[in-house]
Amino acid sequence: MPFHSALFALLSRRLAVSKPTALITVHSFTPVYFGNPRAVELGIIHDEDDRLARAIAARPTGLMTRLNEPYSAADGVTHTLALHATPLGLAHAMLEIRNDLIATPAAQRAMAERLAPVIRDAVSEVV
């Protein structure tokens, strides 16, 4: 509850002063699931509002990128987006990064540097 309360307060403050706002959640997933290797490296999960997900996916990342893989909103994984972004009409997406690509602090920094400009450009296009 403290996380959701803080997020709601932050979003409310931004919207109250008409700041362009989008919500992106970031998660990781295992490269092998029940013995099946997953080729996808970056999954971009969306629900009915696919604007931001498609804008991110349209940009080159150098990663094997798929929409709604390895999960989709139908799997019930977009709780935070459904709770906060959808009711406010905010552009939103959930990023799923294969966890072997972010296994060390150096790899995490490299992934952040790789994805930050992509996300920034996509948000600027959509919001």
N, CA, C and O of each residue as an XYZ file, in Angstrom:
508
protein
N       0.804     -1.203      0.000
C       0.000      0.000      0.000
C       0.853      1.277      0.000
O       0.490      2.239     -0.677
N       1.984      1.320      0.742
C       2.787      2.550      0.699
C       3.279      2.883     -0.711
O       3.295      4.051     -1.100
N       3.681      1.862     -1.483
C       4.131      2.102     -2.852
C       3.001      2.708     -3.678
O       3.199      3.721     -4.349
N       1.830      2.101     -3.634
C       0.712      2.588     -4.443
C       0.252      3.974     -3.996
O      -0.129      4.801     -4.824
N       0.288      4.223     -2.709
C      -0.068      5.560     -2.207
C       0.915      6.607     -2.711
O       0.512      7.687     -3.145
N       2.196      6.291     -2.652
C       3.221      7.235     -3.114
C       3.125      7.458     -4.619
O       3.261      8.588     -5.087
N       2.893      6.400     -5.375
C       2.765      6.541     -6.819
C       1.539      7.367     -7.177
O       1.612      8.242     -8.039
N       0.425      7.102     -6.530
C      -0.790      7.879     -6.800
C      -0.559      9.356     -6.488
O      -0.995     10.223     -7.245
N       0.115      9.646     -5.389
C       0.398     11.036     -5.021
C       1.290     11.708     -6.065
O       1.049     12.855     -6.442
N       2.308     11.007     -6.526
C       3.206     11.552     -7.546
C       2.447     11.833     -8.842
O       2.562     12.920     -9.408
N       1.687     10.873     -9.302
C       0.913     11.073    -10.531
C      -0.075     12.219    -10.374
O      -0.249     13.023    -11.290
N      -0.711     12.294     -9.237
C      -1.676     13.374     -8.980
C      -1.009     14.741     -9.026
O      -1.558     15.682     -9.599
N       0.171     14.854     -8.426
C       0.901     16.138     -8.442
C       1.267     16.536     -9.869
O       1.112     17.694    -10.256
N       1.747     15.583    -10.638
C       2.134     15.878    -12.026
C       0.923     16.303    -12.849
O       0.987     17.280    -13.594
N      -0.158     15.583    -12.717
C      -1.351     15.905    -13.501
C      -1.971     17.231    -13.070
O      -2.531     17.956    -13.892
N      -1.870     17.543    -11.788
C      -2.439     18.801    -11.278
C      -1.779     20.023    -11.901
O      -2.402     21.078    -12.016
N      -0.519     19.881    -12.302
C       0.189     21.016    -12.925
C       0.396     20.782    -14.420
O       1.235     21.426    -15.048
N      -0.375     19.857    -14.980
C      -0.376     19.561    -16.420
C       0.986     19.154    -16.963
O       1.330     19.499    -18.093
N       1.767     18.423    -16.169
C       3.036     17.885    -16.664
C       2.766     16.666    -17.524
O       1.983     15.798    -17.138
N       3.400     16.587    -18.682
C       3.247     15.376    -19.493
C       3.684     14.154    -18.675
O       4.771     14.141    -18.097
N       2.832     13.140    -18.637
C       3.073     12.009    -17.747
C       2.723     10.694    -18.433
O       1.675     10.563    -19.066
N       3.613      9.733    -18.295
C       3.379      8.356    -18.728
C       3.845      7.457    -17.588
O       4.617      7.884    -16.729
N       3.382      6.239    -17.582
C       3.788      5.289    -16.550
C       4.374      4.045    -17.212
O       3.735      3.402    -18.044
N       5.601      3.726    -16.822
C       6.283      2.545    -17.331
C       6.751      1.727    -16.136
O       7.415      2.243    -15.237
N       6.401      0.460    -16.138
C       6.906     -0.434    -15.109
C       7.971     -1.328    -15.739
O       7.932     -1.606    -16.937
N       8.917     -1.772    -14.921
C      10.028     -2.586    -15.421
C      10.144     -3.839    -14.562
O      10.151     -3.782    -13.332
N      10.233     -4.957    -15.246
C      10.353     -6.256    -14.593
C      11.382     -7.078    -15.369
O      11.851     -6.666    -16.430
N      11.720     -8.233    -14.830
C      12.599     -9.138    -15.571
C      11.982    -10.527    -15.574
O      11.111    -10.848    -14.766
N      12.464    -11.342    -16.513
C      11.936    -12.696    -16.635
C      13.083    -13.667    -16.900
O      14.142    -13.279    -17.392
N      12.857    -14.915    -16.572
C      13.859    -15.960    -16.724
C      14.035    -16.338    -18.205
O      13.059    -16.387    -18.954
N      15.285    -16.604    -18.621
C      15.514    -16.970    -20.024
C      15.022    -18.378    -20.386
O      14.843    -18.696    -21.562
N      14.808    -19.211    -19.370
C      14.298    -20.565    -19.601
C      13.126    -20.779    -18.657
O      13.247    -20.602    -17.445
N      11.995    -21.161    -19.225
C      10.780    -21.348    -18.425
C      10.258    -22.748    -18.642
O       9.880    -23.103    -19.759
N      10.231    -23.563    -17.578
C       9.817    -24.956    -17.652
C      10.547    -25.689    -18.775
O       9.949    -26.447    -19.539
N      11.853    -25.444    -18.853
C      12.696    -26.126    -19.827
C      12.655    -25.554    -21.232
O      13.356    -26.047    -22.115
N      11.858    -24.534    -21.457
C      11.741    -23.925    -22.784
C      12.513    -22.612    -22.837
O      12.193    -21.681    -22.098
N      13.533    -22.522    -23.707
C      14.271    -21.265    -23.847
C      13.365    -20.179    -24.442
O      12.502    -20.451    -25.276
N      13.588    -18.961    -23.991
C      12.831    -17.822    -24.505
C      13.773    -16.966    -25.349
O      14.780    -16.466    -24.846
N      13.453    -16.799    -26.608
C      14.298    -16.012    -27.508
C      14.135    -14.513    -27.268
O      15.074    -13.743    -27.474
N      12.961    -14.105    -26.840
C      12.716    -12.677    -26.635
C      13.661    -12.142    -25.556
O      13.892    -12.798    -24.540
N      14.203    -10.945    -25.789
C      15.092    -10.309    -24.812
C      14.402     -9.136    -24.123
O      14.654     -8.850    -22.952
N      13.533     -8.467    -24.864
C      12.772     -7.343    -24.317
C      11.319     -7.523    -24.702
O      10.977     -7.509    -25.885
N      10.475     -7.689    -23.719
C       9.039     -7.756    -23.953
C       8.426     -6.425    -23.569
O       8.777     -5.830    -22.550
N       7.509     -5.970    -24.397
C       6.799     -4.725    -24.103
C       5.325     -5.087    -24.001
O       4.674     -5.417    -24.993
N       4.822     -5.018    -22.784
C       3.482     -5.489    -22.488
C       2.516     -4.303    -22.523
O       2.795     -3.231    -21.986
N       1.378     -4.530    -23.170
C       0.343     -3.494    -23.210
C      -1.022     -4.130    -23.073
O      -1.201     -5.331    -23.278
N      -1.983     -3.285    -22.717
C      -3.373     -3.720    -22.693
C      -4.063     -3.080    -23.896
O      -3.482     -3.022    -24.980
N      -5.285     -2.604    -23.720
C      -5.996     -2.002    -24.847
C      -5.285     -0.756    -25.376
O      -5.323     -0.483    -26.575
N      -4.655     -0.021    -24.509
C      -3.931      1.197    -24.911
C      -2.504      0.806    -25.278
O      -1.646      0.645    -24.410
N      -2.266      0.657    -26.565
C      -0.960      0.174    -27.022
C      -0.062      1.286    -27.560
O       0.993      0.999    -28.125
N      -0.457      2.542    -27.399
C       0.290      3.657    -28.002
C       1.757      3.673    -27.588
O       2.639      3.702    -28.447
N       2.023      3.655    -26.317
C       3.403      3.755    -25.849
C       4.175      2.470    -26.143
O       5.342      2.526    -26.530
N       3.550      1.339    -25.967
C       4.228      0.063    -26.246
C       4.679      0.011    -27.707
O       5.814     -0.369    -27.994
N       3.808      0.385    -28.611
C       4.162      0.358    -30.043
C       5.230      1.397    -30.377
O       6.096      1.143    -31.214
N       5.178      2.550    -29.740
C       6.192      3.582    -29.981
C       7.568      3.104    -29.507
O       8.574      3.367    -30.165
N       7.615      2.410    -28.384
C       8.887      1.861    -27.896
C       9.362      0.758    -28.842
O      10.528      0.736    -29.234
N       8.469     -0.147    -29.203
C       8.839     -1.284    -30.053
C       9.302     -0.848    -31.443
O      10.067     -1.562    -32.092
N       8.851      0.304    -31.898
C       9.210      0.774    -33.239
C      10.640      1.308    -33.316
O      11.150      1.553    -34.409
N      11.281      1.489    -32.179
C      12.628      2.040    -32.150
C      13.664      0.939    -31.994
O      13.435     -0.042    -31.286
N      14.810      1.102    -32.660
C      15.838      0.056    -32.555
C      16.494      0.022    -31.177
O      16.889      1.053    -30.631
N      16.599     -1.184    -30.634
C      17.257     -1.370    -29.339
C      18.426     -2.341    -29.436
O      19.242     -2.428    -28.519
N      18.509     -3.071    -30.545
C      19.508     -4.122    -30.651
C      19.118     -5.372    -29.889
O      19.919     -6.297    -29.760
N      17.898     -5.409    -29.384
C      17.396     -6.558    -28.632
C      16.277     -7.231    -29.409
O      15.554     -6.577    -30.160
N      16.136     -8.534    -29.230
C      14.990     -9.260    -29.791
C      13.770     -8.802    -28.993
O      13.570     -9.215    -27.851
N      12.963     -7.949    -29.608
C      11.854     -7.292    -28.924
C      10.528     -7.800    -29.470
O      10.356     -7.957    -30.679
N       9.593     -8.054    -28.556
C       8.263     -8.517    -28.940
C       7.205     -7.817    -28.089
O       7.423     -7.525    -26.914
N       6.076     -7.560    -28.699
C       4.924     -7.041    -27.959
C       4.204     -8.205    -27.281
O       4.012     -9.269    -27.870
N       3.817     -7.975    -26.041
C       3.064     -8.943    -25.240
C       3.711    -10.317    -25.182
O       3.035    -11.344    -25.249
N       5.036    -10.318    -25.057
C       5.805    -11.525    -24.761
C       6.851    -11.152    -23.715
O       7.338    -10.022    -23.751
N       7.213    -11.998    -22.822
C       6.747    -13.359    -22.648
C       5.401    -13.438    -21.938
O       4.884    -14.531    -21.704
N       4.834    -12.287    -21.595
C       3.539    -12.234    -20.923
C       2.650    -11.254    -21.673
O       3.091    -10.558    -22.587
N       1.396    -11.218    -21.266
C       0.484    -10.203    -21.787
C      -0.404     -9.735    -20.642
O      -0.424    -10.334    -19.566
N      -1.127     -8.670    -20.890
C      -2.048     -8.162    -19.869
C      -3.082     -9.230    -19.498
O      -3.579     -9.252    -18.372
N      -3.398    -10.102    -20.434
C      -4.358    -11.178    -20.158
C      -3.864    -12.115    -19.066
O      -4.660    -12.817    -18.442
N      -2.534    -12.128    -18.828
C      -1.964    -12.956    -17.764
C      -2.096    -12.308    -16.390
O      -1.715    -12.908    -15.385
N      -2.629    -11.091    -16.338
C      -2.826    -10.398    -15.060
C      -1.567     -9.781    -14.490
O      -1.483     -9.552    -13.283
N      -0.576     -9.504    -15.343
C       0.706     -8.994    -14.848
C       0.790     -7.472    -14.805
O       1.789     -6.930    -14.330
N      -0.216     -6.782    -15.280
C      -0.139     -5.322    -15.392
C      -0.899     -4.613    -14.269
O      -1.529     -3.580    -14.492
N      -0.835     -5.164    -13.092
C      -1.603     -4.638    -11.952
C      -1.373     -3.147    -11.728
O      -2.332     -2.382    -11.619
N      -0.119     -2.730    -11.658
C       0.176     -1.316    -11.373
C      -0.338     -0.414    -12.491
O      -0.871      0.662    -12.219
N      -0.187     -0.835    -13.734
C      -0.692     -0.032    -14.849
C      -2.218      0.042    -14.806
O      -2.799      1.109    -15.003
N      -2.855     -1.086    -14.549
C      -4.319     -1.116    -14.493
C      -4.849     -0.269    -13.342
O      -5.905      0.353    -13.459
N      -4.131     -0.245    -12.254
C      -4.569      0.496    -11.069
C      -4.339      1.996    -11.205
O      -5.159      2.793    -10.751
N      -3.228      2.385    -11.828
C      -2.857      3.799    -11.846
C      -2.959      4.474    -13.211
O      -3.473      5.589    -13.302
N      -2.485      3.828    -14.265
C      -2.434      4.495    -15.571
C      -3.771      4.476    -16.302
O      -4.227      5.506    -16.797
N      -4.388      3.323    -16.368
C      -5.630      3.195    -17.133
C      -6.726      4.133    -16.631
O      -7.346      4.816    -17.446
N      -6.993      4.194    -15.313
C      -8.067      5.086    -14.863
C      -7.790      6.566    -15.146
O      -8.720      7.361    -15.282
N      -6.513      6.929    -15.235
C      -6.150      8.332    -15.480
C      -5.942      8.623    -16.962
O      -5.674      9.764    -17.340
N      -6.062      7.602    -17.798
C      -5.863      7.791    -19.231
C      -4.422      8.066    -19.613
O      -4.159      8.680    -20.647
N      -3.481      7.616    -18.784
C      -2.069      7.848    -19.058
C      -1.525      6.832    -20.050
O      -1.890      5.657    -20.005
N      -0.661      7.279    -20.938
C       0.088      6.349    -21.779
C       0.909      5.462    -20.844
O       1.445      5.932    -19.841
N       1.001      4.185    -21.180
C       1.688      3.272    -20.273
C       2.180      2.034    -21.008
O       1.681      1.680    -22.077
N       3.170      1.386    -20.408
C       3.705      0.130    -20.913
C       4.439     -0.566    -19.777
O       4.853      0.060    -18.801
N       4.587     -1.854    -19.929
C       5.357     -2.652    -18.980
C       6.518     -3.258    -19.755
O       6.313     -3.933    -20.764
N       7.727     -3.017    -19.285
C       8.917     -3.582    -19.919
C       9.315     -4.843    -19.165
O       9.399     -4.846    -17.937
N       9.555     -5.900    -19.905
C      10.061     -7.160    -19.357
C      11.418     -7.412    -19.996
O      11.513     -7.592    -21.210
N      12.464     -7.425    -19.185
C      13.827     -7.626    -19.677
C      14.300     -9.003    -19.229
O      14.163     -9.368    -18.062
N      14.857     -9.760    -20.165
C      15.352    -11.097    -19.815
C      16.452    -10.951    -18.778
O      17.422    -10.226    -19.001
N      16.312    -11.631    -17.651
C      17.175    -11.336    -16.508
C      18.632    -11.739    -16.663
O      19.464    -11.275    -15.883
N      18.983    -12.576    -17.630
C      20.406    -12.845    -17.847
C      21.101    -11.641    -18.490
O      22.329    -11.555    -18.471
N      20.330    -10.718    -19.056
C      20.905     -9.514    -19.677
C      21.145     -8.390    -18.682
O      21.762     -7.377    -19.012
N      20.653     -8.576    -17.462
C      20.808     -7.543    -16.422
C      21.264     -8.167    -15.104
O      20.865     -7.733    -14.024
N      22.108     -9.195    -15.215
C      22.502     -9.981    -14.046
C      23.526     -9.300    -13.147
O      23.700     -9.700    -11.995
N      24.207     -8.275    -13.660
C      25.224     -7.587    -12.850
C      24.922     -6.088    -12.835
O      24.201     -5.593    -13.701
N      25.460     -5.378    -11.876
C      25.260     -3.924    -11.878
C      25.751     -3.260    -13.176
O      25.118     -2.328    -13.672
N      26.865     -3.735    -13.718
C      27.364     -3.164    -14.977
C      26.386     -3.428    -16.124
O      26.144     -2.548    -16.950
N      25.829     -4.629    -16.172
C      24.858     -4.959    -17.214
C      23.577     -4.153    -17.042
O      22.948     -3.762    -18.025
N      23.197     -3.907    -15.808
C      22.008     -3.089    -15.538
C      22.222     -1.655    -16.023
O      21.339     -1.066    -16.645
N      23.389     -1.106    -15.738
C      23.702      0.260    -16.214
C      23.711      0.319    -17.736
O      23.177      1.254    -18.333
N      24.323     -0.686    -18.357
C      24.382     -0.717    -19.819
C      22.970     -0.809    -20.415
O      22.676     -0.147    -21.411
N      22.110     -1.613    -19.818
C      20.741     -1.741    -20.320
C      19.989     -0.426    -20.124
O      19.241     -0.003    -21.005
N      20.179      0.209    -18.999
C      19.526      1.506    -18.756
C      19.987      2.532    -19.789
O      19.173      3.289    -20.319
N      21.271      2.559    -20.073
C      21.797      3.492    -21.080
C      21.270      3.170    -22.472
O      21.058      4.075    -23.279
N      21.059      1.911    -22.755
C      20.538      1.489    -24.056
C      19.062      1.874    -24.204
O      18.643      2.362    -25.254
N      18.283      1.650    -23.147
C      16.839      1.843    -23.251
C      16.366      3.266    -22.956
O      15.314      3.677    -23.446
N      17.122      4.020    -22.165
C      16.671      5.365    -21.776
C      16.341      6.259    -22.973
O      15.266      6.858    -22.983
N      17.207      6.378    -23.977
C      16.856      7.253    -25.100
C      15.658      6.739    -25.901
O      14.879      7.532    -26.431
N      15.514      5.433    -25.988
C      14.381      4.828    -26.692
C      13.081      5.201    -25.980
O      12.115      5.634    -26.608
N      13.076      5.026    -24.672
C      11.884      5.329    -23.874
C      11.596      6.824    -23.928
O      10.450      7.232    -24.120
N      12.620      7.629    -23.762
C      12.445      9.093    -23.785
C      11.810      9.544    -25.100
O      10.869     10.338    -25.097
N      12.325      9.037    -26.223
C      11.785      9.411    -27.538
C      10.339      8.918    -27.707
O       9.488      9.643    -28.222
N      10.075      7.705    -27.279
C       8.724      7.146    -27.408
C       7.725      7.935    -26.571
O       6.622      8.238    -27.027
N       8.118      8.264    -25.345
C       7.214      9.034    -24.475
C       6.970     10.410    -25.097
O       5.836     10.890    -25.103
N       8.006     11.039    -25.612
C       7.849     12.351    -26.248
C       6.888     12.296    -27.432
O       6.150     13.248    -27.684
N       6.900     11.192    -28.147
C       6.004     11.023    -29.299
C       4.559     10.863    -28.876
O       3.655     11.377    -29.535
N       4.335     10.152    -27.779
C       2.978      9.744    -27.393
C       2.317     10.711    -26.427
O       1.106     10.921    -26.503
N       3.069     11.292    -25.537
C       2.476     12.130    -24.471
C       2.377     13.573    -24.924
O       1.908     14.426    -24.170
